[in-house]
Amino acid sequence: MQQQTQPNGQRLLAIEIAAGGDGKTATGTLVLPFGLALDAGVLLQIDEKSAEAPVRFSTCLPVGCVVPLSFDGATLVELRTGVALKMMAKAANTNEPISLSASLKGFSAAFDRVAALMK
């Protein structure tokens, strides 16, 4: 899990990724702030690799807008060896791009530990 906040305490993002039941896939949740173009979804990109199709928001709650995540085995390998997971959305009122990034430092060790605890 990783959370990022502004100096005033407002949360910019929260992301949680957990091992799938087989240990070779992953699921998770991304929570982003209000004010984004929900219909546009969120593009996810690992380092400089090409972004896949946008992932859709599922709902908005008092803590922010929720994006369910699902990673297959190939993407999980990229997460394990990557430096950053980049997220690109659009502002609702201006359609300007909004870029956020989560560090993947320590992801592989943390993922392995969670997978081991799930056994």
C-alpha positions, 0 to 999 in steps of 0.5 A: 500500500502506498499513499501520497498527500499534499503538504496540507494533508489532502490525499492525492492517491492511495494504491493497494495491490495484493497477490491473487489467489495463485500468487502469479496475478495481482488485484488492487484498488486505486483511490484518486481525488475528486475533480477528475473526468470519470468517463475518461478513466485512468491510464496506467503505465509502468516506467516508459512502457506503453500504456494499456487501455484506460481503466474505468472508475467504479465509484466515488466514496467520501475518500475519493474515486475508486479504480479497481485494479487487476494485473496479469502475470506479465504485468506483475513481472513488469511491476516487480522490475519497474521503477514507477507506476505512472497514472494519467487522468484528466481534470473534469473541468478543463480536460487537462492531463493530470499525472501521478506516479507511485514508486515501485521500490520494494514492491517485489519484496512486499508482494512476495511477503504478502503472497507467503502470508496468504498461504 
